[in-house]
Amino acid sequence: MSELQWKRPPSRGVYDWDDIAEQLKANPGKWALVAPSYSSNKVTGATSRGLVVRTQRLGTSPARYDVYARYEAA
């Protein structure tokens, strides 16, 4: 029989993209690090709110990214 380790998983990083978009729109043209050390490219939440997004691959792990975003006023 396998011995189990009983413990809770780490909390998942949940991003409130509406709140992030609101903050960026209050500071048009300024870049912000919105998701440090992200493990997947889930930026549709940001782009669907009209934000410009850039990712930077981390040198420590090719599968992890920092996600930056900004709002460009029209």
mmCIF file of the N, C-alpha and C atoms, coordinates in Angstrom:
data_MODEL
# 
_entry.id   MODEL 
# 
loop_
_atom_site.group_PDB 
_atom_site.id 
_atom_site.type_symbol 
_atom_site.label_atom_id 
_atom_site.label_alt_id 
_atom_site.label_comp_id 
_atom_site.label_asym_id 
_atom_site.label_entity_id 
_atom_site.label_seq_id 
_atom_site.pdbx_PDB_ins_code 
_atom_site.Cartn_x 
_atom_site.Cartn_y 
_atom_site.Cartn_z 
_atom_site.occupancy 
_atom_site.B_iso_or_equiv 
_atom_site.pdbx_formal_charge 
_atom_site.auth_seq_id 
_atom_site.auth_comp_id 
_atom_site.auth_asym_id 
_atom_site.auth_atom_id 
_atom_site.pdbx_PDB_model_num 
ATOM 1   N N  . MET A 1 1  ? 0.835   -1.174 0.000   1.00 0.00 ? 1  MET A N  1 
ATOM 2   C CA . MET A 1 1  ? 0.000   0.000  0.000   1.00 0.00 ? 1  MET A CA 1 
ATOM 3   C C  . MET A 1 1  ? 0.885   1.245  0.000   1.00 0.00 ? 1  MET A C  1 
ATOM 4   N N  . SER A 1 2  ? 0.502   2.255  -0.817  1.00 0.00 ? 2  SER A N  1 
ATOM 5   C CA . SER A 1 2  ? 1.253   3.512  -0.896  1.00 0.00 ? 2  SER A CA 1 
ATOM 6   C C  . SER A 1 2  ? 0.960   4.391  0.312   1.00 0.00 ? 2  SER A C  1 
ATOM 7   N N  . GLU A 1 3  ? 2.001   5.021  0.802   1.00 0.00 ? 3  GLU A N  1 
ATOM 8   C CA . GLU A 1 3  ? 1.824   5.930  1.924   1.00 0.00 ? 3  GLU A CA 1 
ATOM 9   C C  . GLU A 1 3  ? 1.517   7.324  1.375   1.00 0.00 ? 3  GLU A C  1 
ATOM 10  N N  . LEU A 1 4  ? 0.437   7.910  1.841   1.00 0.00 ? 4  LEU A N  1 
ATOM 11  C CA . LEU A 1 4  ? 0.014   9.215  1.364   1.00 0.00 ? 4  LEU A CA 1 
ATOM 12  C C  . LEU A 1 4  ? 0.518   10.325 2.263   1.00 0.00 ? 4  LEU A C  1 
ATOM 13  N N  . GLN A 1 5  ? 0.754   11.485 1.670   1.00 0.00 ? 5  GLN A N  1 
ATOM 14  C CA . GLN A 1 5  ? 1.078   12.697 2.421   1.00 0.00 ? 5  GLN A CA 1 
ATOM 15  C C  . GLN A 1 5  ? -0.166  13.567 2.398   1.00 0.00 ? 5  GLN A C  1 
ATOM 16  N N  . TRP A 1 6  ? -0.717  13.848 3.547   1.00 0.00 ? 6  TRP A N  1 
ATOM 17  C CA . TRP A 1 6  ? -1.934  14.654 3.630   1.00 0.00 ? 6  TRP A CA 1 
ATOM 18  C C  . TRP A 1 6  ? -1.563  16.114 3.809   1.00 0.00 ? 6  TRP A C  1 
ATOM 19  N N  . LYS A 1 7  ? -1.778  16.920 2.780   1.00 0.00 ? 7  LYS A N  1 
ATOM 20  C CA . LYS A 1 7  ? -1.549  18.350 2.887   1.00 0.00 ? 7  LYS A CA 1 
ATOM 21  C C  . LYS A 1 7  ? -2.281  19.065 1.762   1.00 0.00 ? 7  LYS A C  1 
ATOM 22  N N  . ARG A 1 8  ? -2.565  20.313 2.006   1.00 0.00 ? 8  ARG A N  1 
ATOM 23  C CA . ARG A 1 8  ? -3.276  21.122 1.019   1.00 0.00 ? 8  ARG A CA 1 
ATOM 24  C C  . ARG A 1 8  ? -2.308  21.563 -0.068  1.00 0.00 ? 8  ARG A C  1 
ATOM 25  N N  . PRO A 1 9  ? -2.803  21.704 -1.296  1.00 0.00 ? 9  PRO A N  1 
ATOM 26  C CA . PRO A 1 9  ? -1.938  22.218 -2.360  1.00 0.00 ? 9  PRO A CA 1 
ATOM 27  C C  . PRO A 1 9  ? -1.697  23.710 -2.154  1.00 0.00 ? 9  PRO A C  1 
ATOM 28  N N  . PRO A 1 10 ? -0.632  24.240 -2.757  1.00 0.00 ? 10 PRO A N  1 
ATOM 29  C CA . PRO A 1 10 ? -0.391  25.680 -2.645  1.00 0.00 ? 10 PRO A CA 1 
ATOM 30  C C  . PRO A 1 10 ? -1.516  26.445 -3.331  1.00 0.00 ? 10 PRO A C  1 
ATOM 31  N N  . SER A 1 11 ? -1.773  27.640 -2.855  1.00 0.00 ? 11 SER A N  1 
ATOM 32  C CA . SER A 1 11 ? -2.839  28.429 -3.466  1.00 0.00 ? 11 SER A CA 1 
ATOM 33  C C  . SER A 1 11 ? -2.429  28.842 -4.876  1.00 0.00 ? 11 SER A C  1 
ATOM 34  N N  . ARG A 1 12 ? -3.402  28.853 -5.755  1.00 0.00 ? 12 ARG A N  1 
ATOM 35  C CA . ARG A 1 12 ? -3.156  29.263 -7.137  1.00 0.00 ? 12 ARG A CA 1 
ATOM 36  C C  . ARG A 1 12 ? -3.194  30.772 -7.216  1.00 0.00 ? 12 ARG A C  1 
ATOM 37  N N  . GLY A 1 13 ? -2.309  31.313 -8.017  1.00 0.00 ? 13 GLY A N  1 
ATOM 38  C CA . GLY A 1 13 ? -2.333  32.755 -8.236  1.00 0.00 ? 13 GLY A CA 1 
ATOM 39  C C  . GLY A 1 13 ? -3.524  33.109 -9.112  1.00 0.00 ? 13 GLY A C  1 
ATOM 40  N N  . VAL A 1 14 ? -4.455  33.844 -8.564  1.00 0.00 ? 14 VAL A N  1 
ATOM 41  C CA . VAL A 1 14 ? -5.628  34.257 -9.319  1.00 0.00 ? 14 VAL A CA 1 
ATOM 42  C C  . VAL A 1 14 ? -5.517  35.756 -9.541  1.00 0.00 ? 14 VAL A C  1 
ATOM 43  N N  . TYR A 1 15 ? -5.630  36.160 -10.784 1.00 0.00 ? 15 TYR A N  1 
ATOM 44  C CA . TYR A 1 15 ? -5.466  37.557 -11.130 1.00 0.00 ? 15 TYR A CA 1 
ATOM 45  C C  . TYR A 1 15 ? -6.827  38.178 -11.413 1.00 0.00 ? 15 TYR A C  1 
ATOM 46  N N  . ASP A 1 16 ? -7.094  39.309 -10.764 1.00 0.00 ? 16 ASP A N  1 
ATOM 47  C CA . ASP A 1 16 ? -8.316  40.063 -10.990 1.00 0.00 ? 16 ASP A CA 1 
ATOM 48  C C  . ASP A 1 16 ? -8.022  41.047 -12.117 1.00 0.00 ? 16 ASP A C  1 
ATOM 49  N N  . TRP A 1 17 ? -8.227  40.591 -13.352 1.00 0.00 ? 17 TRP A N  1 
ATOM 50  C CA . TRP A 1 17 ? -7.858  41.395 -14.518 1.00 0.00 ? 17 TRP A CA 1 
ATOM 51  C C  . TRP A 1 17 ? -8.662  42.686 -14.607 1.00 0.00 ? 17 TRP A C  1 
ATOM 52  N N  . ASP A 1 18 ? -9.897  42.694 -14.116 1.00 0.00 ? 18 ASP A N  1 
ATOM 53  C CA . ASP A 1 18 ? -10.671 43.935 -14.116 1.00 0.00 ? 18 ASP A CA 1 
ATOM 54  C C  . ASP A 1 18 ? -10.002 44.978 -13.217 1.00 0.00 ? 18 ASP A C  1 
ATOM 55  N N  . ASP A 1 19 ? -9.569  44.573 -12.040 1.00 0.00 ? 19 ASP A N  1 
ATOM 56  C CA . ASP A 1 19 ? -8.891  45.483 -11.124 1.00 0.00 ? 19 ASP A CA 1 
ATOM 57  C C  . ASP A 1 19 ? -7.557  45.941 -11.705 1.00 0.00 ? 19 ASP A C  1 
ATOM 58  N N  . ILE A 1 20 ? -6.799  45.015 -12.286 1.00 0.00 ? 20 ILE A N  1 
ATOM 59  C CA . ILE A 1 20 ? -5.510  45.363 -12.896 1.00 0.00 ? 20 ILE A CA 1 
ATOM 60  C C  . ILE A 1 20 ? -5.718  46.356 -14.029 1.00 0.00 ? 20 ILE A C  1 
ATOM 61  N N  . ALA A 1 21 ? -6.723  46.103 -14.883 1.00 0.00 ? 21 ALA A N  1 
ATOM 62  C CA . ALA A 1 21 ? -6.996  47.005 -16.005 1.00 0.00 ? 21 ALA A CA 1 
ATOM 63  C C  . ALA A 1 21 ? -7.385  48.386 -15.498 1.00 0.00 ? 21 ALA A C  1 
ATOM 64  N N  . GLU A 1 22 ? -8.169  48.457 -14.449 1.00 0.00 ? 22 GLU A N  1 
ATOM 65  C CA . GLU A 1 22 ? -8.587  49.739 -13.874 1.00 0.00 ? 22 GLU A CA 1 
ATOM 66  C C  . GLU A 1 22 ? -7.374  50.540 -13.395 1.00 0.00 ? 22 GLU A C  1 
ATOM 67  N N  . GLN A 1 23 ? -6.457  49.860 -12.719 1.00 0.00 ? 23 GLN A N  1 
ATOM 68  C CA . GLN A 1 23 ? -5.251  50.539 -12.226 1.00 0.00 ? 23 GLN A CA 1 
ATOM 69  C C  . GLN A 1 23 ? -4.376  51.024 -13.371 1.00 0.00 ? 23 GLN A C  1 
ATOM 70  N N  . LEU A 1 24 ? -4.231  50.209 -14.414 1.00 0.00 ? 24 LEU A N  1 
ATOM 71  C CA . LEU A 1 24 ? -3.404  50.604 -15.552 1.00 0.00 ? 24 LEU A CA 1 
ATOM 72  C C  . LEU A 1 24 ? -4.048  51.753 -16.328 1.00 0.00 ? 24 LEU A C  1 
ATOM 73  N N  . LYS A 1 25 ? -5.362  51.742 -16.453 1.00 0.00 ? 25 LYS A N  1 
ATOM 74  C CA . LYS A 1 25 ? -6.053  52.828 -17.157 1.00 0.00 ? 25 LYS A CA 1 
ATOM 75  C C  . LYS A 1 25 ? -5.933  54.150 -16.402 1.00 0.00 ? 25 LYS A C  1 
ATOM 76  N N  . ALA A 1 26 ? -5.749  54.079 -15.101 1.00 0.00 ? 26 ALA A N  1 
ATOM 77  C CA . ALA A 1 26 ? -5.532  55.284 -14.304 1.00 0.00 ? 26 ALA A CA 1 
ATOM 78  C C  . ALA A 1 26 ? -4.122  55.843 -14.503 1.00 0.00 ? 26 ALA A C  1 
ATOM 79  N N  . ASN A 1 27 ? -3.237  55.041 -15.112 1.00 0.00 ? 27 ASN A N  1 
ATOM 80  C CA . ASN A 1 27 ? -1.847  55.435 -15.368 1.00 0.00 ? 27 ASN A CA 1 
ATOM 81  C C  . ASN A 1 27 ? -1.473  55.089 -16.806 1.00 0.00 ? 27 ASN A C  1 
ATOM 82  N N  . PRO A 1 28 ? -2.130  55.721 -17.797 1.00 0.00 ? 28 PRO A N  1 
ATOM 83  C CA . PRO A 1 28 ? -1.886  55.353 -19.194 1.00 0.00 ? 28 PRO A CA 1 
ATOM 84  C C  . PRO A 1 28 ? -0.423  55.517 -19.597 1.00 0.00 ? 28 PRO A C  1 
ATOM 85  N N  . GLY A 1 29 ? 0.050   54.548 -20.377 1.00 0.00 ? 29 GLY A N  1 
ATOM 86  C CA . GLY A 1 29 ? 1.416   54.588 -20.889 1.00 0.00 ? 29 GLY A CA 1 
ATOM 87  C C  . GLY A 1 29 ? 2.465   54.019 -19.956 1.00 0.00 ? 29 GLY A C  1 
ATOM 88  N N  . LYS A 1 30 ? 2.120   53.746 -18.710 1.00 0.00 ? 30 LYS A N  1 
ATOM 89  C CA . LYS A 1 30 ? 3.099   53.201 -17.758 1.00 0.00 ? 30 LYS A CA 1 
ATOM 90  C C  . LYS A 1 30 ? 3.021   51.678 -17.736 1.00 0.00 ? 30 LYS A C  1 
ATOM 91  N N  . TRP A 1 31 ? 4.194   51.038 -17.769 1.00 0.00 ? 31 TRP A N  1 
ATOM 92  C CA . TRP A 1 31 ? 4.276   49.589 -17.689 1.00 0.00 ? 31 TRP A CA 1 
ATOM 93  C C  . TRP A 1 31 ? 4.209   49.140 -16.231 1.00 0.00 ? 31 TRP A C  1 
ATOM 94  N N  . ALA A 1 32 ? 3.618   47.971 -16.013 1.00 0.00 ? 32 ALA A N  1 
ATOM 95  C CA . ALA A 1 32 ? 3.577   47.369 -14.681 1.00 0.00 ? 32 ALA A CA 1 
ATOM 96  C C  . ALA A 1 32 ? 3.803   45.873 -14.795 1.00 0.00 ? 32 ALA A C  1 
ATOM 97  N N  . LEU A 1 33 ? 4.518   45.314 -13.858 1.00 0.00 ? 33 LEU A N  1 
ATOM 98  C CA . LEU A 1 33 ? 4.683   43.869 -13.770 1.00 0.00 ? 33 LEU A CA 1 
ATOM 99  C C  . LEU A 1 33 ? 3.404   43.326 -13.141 1.00 0.00 ? 33 LEU A C  1 
ATOM 100 N N  . VAL A 1 34 ? 2.606   42.617 -13.911 1.00 0.00 ? 34 VAL A N  1 
ATOM 101 C CA . VAL A 1 34 ? 1.301   42.179 -13.425 1.00 0.00 ? 34 VAL A CA 1 
ATOM 102 C C  . VAL A 1 34 ? 1.268   40.710 -13.030 1.00 0.00 ? 34 VAL A C  1 
ATOM 103 N N  . ALA A 1 35 ? 2.225   39.911 -13.510 1.00 0.00 ? 35 ALA A N  1 
ATOM 104 C CA . ALA A 1 35 ? 2.250   38.492 -13.167 1.00 0.00 ? 35 ALA A CA 1 
ATOM 105 C C  . ALA A 1 35 ? 3.699   38.012 -13.153 1.00 0.00 ? 35 ALA A C  1 
ATOM 106 N N  . PRO A 1 36 ? 4.377   38.119 -12.005 1.00 0.00 ? 36 PRO A N  1 
ATOM 107 C CA . PRO A 1 36 ? 5.775   37.672 -11.946 1.00 0.00 ? 36 PRO A CA 1 
ATOM 108 C C  . PRO A 1 36 ? 5.890   36.156 -11.951 1.00 0.00 ? 36 PRO A C  1 
ATOM 109 N N  . SER A 1 37 ? 6.891   35.683 -12.674 1.00 0.00 ? 37 SER A N  1 
ATOM 110 C CA . SER A 1 37 ? 7.218   34.258 -12.711 1.00 0.00 ? 37 SER A CA 1 
ATOM 111 C C  . SER A 1 37 ? 6.016   33.390 -13.049 1.00 0.00 ? 37 SER A C  1 
ATOM 112 N N  . TYR A 1 38 ? 5.340   33.754 -14.106 1.00 0.00 ? 38 TYR A N  1 
ATOM 113 C CA . TYR A 1 38 ? 4.158   33.024 -14.556 1.00 0.00 ? 38 TYR A CA 1 
ATOM 114 C C  . TYR A 1 38 ? 4.575   31.775 -15.309 1.00 0.00 ? 38 TYR A C  1 
ATOM 115 N N  . SER A 1 39 ? 3.842   30.702 -15.162 1.00 0.00 ? 39 SER A N  1 
ATOM 116 C CA . SER A 1 39 ? 4.250   29.444 -15.786 1.00 0.00 ? 39 SER A CA 1 
ATOM 117 C C  . SER A 1 39 ? 3.523   29.151 -17.094 1.00 0.00 ? 39 SER A C  1 
ATOM 118 N N  . SER A 1 40 ? 2.574   29.974 -17.448 1.00 0.00 ? 40 SER A N  1 
ATOM 119 C CA . SER A 1 40 ? 1.907   29.770 -18.735 1.00 0.00 ? 40 SER A CA 1 
ATOM 120 C C  . SER A 1 40 ? 1.518   31.121 -19.303 1.00 0.00 ? 40 SER A C  1 
ATOM 121 N N  . ASN A 1 41 ? 1.224   31.136 -20.561 1.00 0.00 ? 41 ASN A N  1 
ATOM 122 C CA . ASN A 1 41 ? 0.948   32.380 -21.255 1.00 0.00 ? 41 ASN A CA 1 
ATOM 123 C C  . ASN A 1 41 ? -0.548  32.656 -21.260 1.00 0.00 ? 41 ASN A C  1 
ATOM 124 N N  . LYS A 1 42 ? -1.096  32.959 -20.110 1.00 0.00 ? 42 LYS A N  1 
ATOM 125 C CA . LYS A 1 42 ? -2.524  33.245 -19.997 1.00 0.00 ? 42 LYS A CA 1 
ATOM 126 C C  . LYS A 1 42 ? -2.738  34.746 -19.957 1.00 0.00 ? 42 LYS A C  1 
ATOM 127 N N  . VAL A 1 43 ? -2.498  35.409 -21.066 1.00 0.00 ? 43 VAL A N  1 
ATOM 128 C CA . VAL A 1 43 ? -2.604  36.857 -21.105 1.00 0.00 ? 43 VAL A CA 1 
ATOM 129 C C  . VAL A 1 43 ? -3.887  37.327 -21.782 1.00 0.00 ? 43 VAL A C  1 
ATOM 130 N N  . THR A 1 44 ? -4.750  36.416 -22.174 1.00 0.00 ? 44 THR A N  1 
ATOM 131 C CA . THR A 1 44 ? -5.991  36.831 -22.831 1.00 0.00 ? 44 THR A CA 1 
ATOM 132 C C  . THR A 1 44 ? -6.861  37.650 -21.891 1.00 0.00 ? 44 THR A C  1 
ATOM 133 N N  . GLY A 1 45 ? -6.773  37.409 -20.599 1.00 0.00 ? 45 GLY A N  1 
ATOM 134 C CA . GLY A 1 45 ? -7.515  38.219 -19.639 1.00 0.00 ? 45 GLY A CA 1 
ATOM 135 C C  . GLY A 1 45 ? -7.115  39.682 -19.712 1.00 0.00 ? 45 GLY A C  1 
ATOM 136 N N  . ALA A 1 46 ? -5.848  39.929 -19.973 1.00 0.00 ? 46 ALA A N  1 
ATOM 137 C CA . ALA A 1 46 ? -5.358  41.303 -20.082 1.00 0.00 ? 46 ALA A CA 1 
ATOM 138 C C  . ALA A 1 46 ? -5.677  41.894 -21.451 1.00 0.00 ? 46 ALA A C  1 
ATOM 139 N N  . THR A 1 47 ? -5.398  41.159 -22.507 1.00 0.00 ? 47 THR A N  1 
ATOM 140 C CA . THR A 1 47 ? -5.611  41.711 -23.847 1.00 0.00 ? 47 THR A CA 1 
ATOM 141 C C  . THR A 1 47 ? -7.089  41.925 -24.149 1.00 0.00 ? 47 THR A C  1 
ATOM 142 N N  . SER A 1 48 ? -7.958  41.114 -23.561 1.00 0.00 ? 48 SER A N  1 
ATOM 143 C CA . SER A 1 48 ? -9.389  41.295 -23.803 1.00 0.00 ? 48 SER A CA 1 
ATOM 144 C C  . SER A 1 48 ? -9.920  42.562 -23.128 1.00 0.00 ? 48 SER A C  1 
ATOM 145 N N  . ARG A 1 49 ? -9.133  43.157 -22.247 1.00 0.00 ? 49 ARG A N  1 
ATOM 146 C CA . ARG A 1 49 ? -9.515  44.411 -21.585 1.00 0.00 ? 49 ARG A CA 1 
ATOM 147 C C  . ARG A 1 49 ? -8.782  45.599 -22.186 1.00 0.00 ? 49 ARG A C  1 
ATOM 148 N N  . GLY A 1 50 ? -8.197  45.408 -23.366 1.00 0.00 ? 50 GLY A N  1 
ATOM 149 C CA . GLY A 1 50 ? -7.560  46.504 -24.086 1.00 0.00 ? 50 GLY A CA 1 
ATOM 150 C C  . GLY A 1 50 ? -6.160  46.847 -23.616 1.00 0.00 ? 50 GLY A C  1 
ATOM 151 N N  . LEU A 1 51 ? -5.505  45.958 -22.893 1.00 0.00 ? 51 LEU A N  1 
ATOM 152 C CA . LEU A 1 51 ? -4.160  46.213 -22.404 1.00 0.00 ? 51 LEU A CA 1 
ATOM 153 C C  . LEU A 1 51 ? -3.120  45.689 -23.391 1.00 0.00 ? 51 LEU A C  1 
ATOM 154 N N  . VAL A 1 52 ? -1.983  46.347 -23.433 1.00 0.00 ? 52 VAL A N  1 
ATOM 155 C CA . VAL A 1 52 ? -0.843  45.892 -24.215 1.00 0.00 ? 52 VAL A CA 1 
ATOM 156 C C  . VAL A 1 52 ? -0.006  45.013 -23.297 1.00 0.00 ? 52 VAL A C  1 
ATOM 157 N N  . VAL A 1 53 ? 0.386   43.838 -23.771 1.00 0.00 ? 53 VAL A N  1 
ATOM 158 C CA . VAL A 1 53 ? 1.089   42.872 -22.921 1.00 0.00 ? 53 VAL A CA 1 
ATOM 159 C C  . VAL A 1 53 ? 2.418   42.486 -23.551 1.00 0.00 ? 53 VAL A C  1 
ATOM 160 N N  . ARG A 1 54 ? 3.428   42.356 -22.714 1.00 0.00 ? 54 ARG A N  1 
ATOM 161 C CA . ARG A 1 54 ? 4.724   41.809 -23.122 1.00 0.00 ? 54 ARG A CA 1 
ATOM 162 C C  . ARG A 1 54 ? 5.138   40.776 -22.089 1.00 0.00 ? 54 ARG A C  1 
ATOM 163 N N  . THR A 1 55 ? 5.804   39.743 -22.562 1.00 0.00 ? 55 THR A N  1 
ATOM 164 C CA . THR A 1 55 ? 6.318   38.726 -21.649 1.00 0.00 ? 55 THR A CA 1 
ATOM 165 C C  . THR A 1 55 ? 7.827   38.670 -21.767 1.00 0.00 ? 55 THR A C  1 
ATOM 166 N N  . GLN A 1 56 ? 8.468   38.325 -20.676 1.00 0.00 ? 56 GLN A N  1 
ATOM 167 C CA . GLN A 1 56 ? 9.918   38.173 -20.638 1.00 0.00 ? 56 GLN A CA 1 
ATOM 168 C C  . GLN A 1 56 ? 10.242  36.816 -20.051 1.00 0.00 ? 56 GLN A C  1 
ATOM 169 N N  . ARG A 1 57 ? 10.873  35.967 -20.827 1.00 0.00 ? 57 ARG A N  1 
ATOM 170 C CA . ARG A 1 57 ? 11.266  34.651 -20.338 1.00 0.00 ? 57 ARG A CA 1 
ATOM 171 C C  . ARG A 1 57 ? 12.320  34.817 -19.259 1.00 0.00 ? 57 ARG A C  1 
ATOM 172 N N  . LEU A 1 58 ? 12.165  34.088 -18.173 1.00 0.00 ? 58 LEU A N  1 
ATOM 173 C CA . LEU A 1 58 ? 13.133  34.150 -17.084 1.00 0.00 ? 58 LEU A CA 1 
ATOM 174 C C  . LEU A 1 58 ? 14.320  33.262 -17.404 1.00 0.00 ? 58 LEU A C  1 
ATOM 175 N N  . GLY A 1 59 ? 15.513  33.747 -17.128 1.00 0.00 ? 59 GLY A N  1 
ATOM 176 C CA . GLY A 1 59 ? 16.718  32.979 -17.407 1.00 0.00 ? 59 GLY A CA 1 
ATOM 177 C C  . GLY A 1 59 ? 16.854  31.745 -16.540 1.00 0.00 ? 59 GLY A C  1 
ATOM 178 N N  . THR A 1 60 ? 16.221  31.766 -15.372 1.00 0.00 ? 60 THR A N  1 
ATOM 179 C CA . THR A 1 60 ? 16.338  30.645 -14.453 1.00 0.00 ? 60 THR A CA 1 
ATOM 180 C C  . THR A 1 60 ? 15.520  29.442 -14.897 1.00 0.00 ? 60 THR A C  1 
ATOM 181 N N  . SER A 1 61 ? 14.482  29.681 -15.677 1.00 0.00 ? 61 SER A N  1 
ATOM 182 C CA . SER A 1 61 ? 13.635  28.593 -16.151 1.00 0.00 ? 61 SER A CA 1 
ATOM 183 C C  . SER A 1 61 ? 12.989  28.996 -17.466 1.00 0.00 ? 61 SER A C  1 
ATOM 184 N N  . PRO A 1 62 ? 13.267  28.280 -18.536 1.00 0.00 ? 62 PRO A N  1 
ATOM 185 C CA . PRO A 1 62 ? 12.712  28.673 -19.832 1.00 0.00 ? 62 PRO A CA 1 
ATOM 186 C C  . PRO A 1 62 ? 11.196  28.529 -19.921 1.00 0.00 ? 62 PRO A C  1 
ATOM 187 N N  . ALA A 1 63 ? 10.562  27.878 -18.954 1.00 0.00 ? 63 ALA A N  1 
ATOM 188 C CA . ALA A 1 63 ? 9.116   27.709 -18.980 1.00 0.00 ? 63 ALA A CA 1 
ATOM 189 C C  . ALA A 1 63 ? 8.391   28.759 -18.129 1.00 0.00 ? 63 ALA A C  1 
ATOM 190 N N  . ARG A 1 64 ? 9.122   29.732 -17.573 1.00 0.00 ? 64 ARG A N  1 
ATOM 191 C CA . ARG A 1 64 ? 8.493   30.743 -16.712 1.00 0.00 ? 64 ARG A CA 1 
ATOM 192 C C  . ARG A 1 64 ? 8.713   32.134 -17.307 1.00 0.00 ? 64 ARG A C  1 
ATOM 193 N N  . TYR A 1 65 ? 7.719   32.983 -17.128 1.00 0.00 ? 65 TYR A N  1 
ATOM 194 C CA . TYR A 1 65 ? 7.729   34.312 -17.720 1.00 0.00 ? 65 TYR A CA 1 
ATOM 195 C C  . TYR A 1 65 ? 7.296   35.356 -16.699 1.00 0.00 ? 65 TYR A C  1 
ATOM 196 N N  . ASP A 1 66 ? 7.803   36.562 -16.859 1.00 0.00 ? 66 ASP A N  1 
ATOM 197 C CA . ASP A 1 66 ? 7.231   37.721 -16.194 1.00 0.00 ? 66 ASP A CA 1 
ATOM 198 C C  . ASP A 1 66 ? 6.299   38.359 -17.219 1.00 0.00 ? 66 ASP A C  1 
ATOM 199 N N  . VAL A 1 67 ? 5.116   38.761 -16.776 1.00 0.00 ? 67 VAL A N  1 
ATOM 200 C CA . VAL A 1 67 ? 4.134   39.364 -17.676 1.00 0.00 ? 67 VAL A CA 1 
ATOM 201 C C  . VAL A 1 67 ? 3.974   40.842 -17.299 1.00 0.00 ? 67 VAL A C  1 
ATOM 202 N N  . TYR A 1 68 ? 4.212   41.707 -18.281 1.00 0.00 ? 68 TYR A N  1 
ATOM 203 C CA . TYR A 1 68 ? 4.067   43.142 -18.114 1.00 0.00 ? 68 TYR A CA 1 
ATOM 204 C C  . TYR A 1 68 ? 2.881   43.618 -18.934 1.00 0.00 ? 68 TYR A C  1 
ATOM 205 N N  . ALA A 1 69 ? 2.228   44.676 -18.450 1.00 0.00 ? 69 ALA A N  1 
ATOM 206 C CA . ALA A 1 69 ? 1.101   45.215 -19.203 1.00 0.00 ? 69 ALA A CA 1 
ATOM 207 C C  . ALA A 1 69 ? 1.051   46.729 -19.038 1.00 0.00 ? 69 ALA A C  1 
ATOM 208 N N  . ARG A 1 70 ? 0.387   47.380 -19.999 1.00 0.00 ? 70 ARG A N  1 
ATOM 209 C CA . ARG A 1 70 ? 0.123   48.798 -19.894 1.00 0.00 ? 70 ARG A CA 1 
ATOM 210 C C  . ARG A 1 70 ? -1.138  49.119 -20.681 1.00 0.00 ? 70 ARG A C  1 
ATOM 211 N N  . TYR A 1 71 ? -1.689  50.263 -20.415 1.00 0.00 ? 71 TYR A N  1 
ATOM 212 C CA . TYR A 1 71 ? -2.861  50.759 -21.142 1.00 0.00 ? 71 TYR A CA 1 
ATOM 213 C C  . TYR A 1 71 ? -2.428  51.964 -21.955 1.00 0.00 ? 71 TYR A C  1 
ATOM 214 N N  . GLU A 1 72 ? -2.773  51.944 -23.237 1.00 0.00 ? 72 GLU A N  1 
ATOM 215 C CA . GLU A 1 72 ? -2.437  53.076 -24.103 1.00 0.00 ? 72 GLU A CA 1 
ATOM 216 C C  . GLU A 1 72 ? -3.722  53.833 -24.389 1.00 0.00 ? 72 GLU A C  1 
ATOM 217 N N  . ALA A 1 73 ? -3.773  55.059 -23.914 1.00 0.00 ? 73 ALA A N  1 
ATOM 218 C CA . ALA A 1 73 ? -4.952  55.887 -24.150 1.00 0.00 ? 73 ALA A CA 1 
ATOM 219 C C  . ALA A 1 73 ? -5.080  56.177 -25.650 1.00 0.00 ? 73 ALA A C  1 
ATOM 220 N N  . ALA A 1 74 ? -6.279  56.137 -26.137 1.00 0.00 ? 74 ALA A N  1 
ATOM 221 C CA . ALA A 1 74 ? -6.527  56.347 -27.582 1.00 0.00 ? 74 ALA A CA 1 
ATOM 222 C C  . ALA A 1 74 ? -6.367  57.781 -27.976 1.00 0.00 ? 74 ALA A C  1 
# 
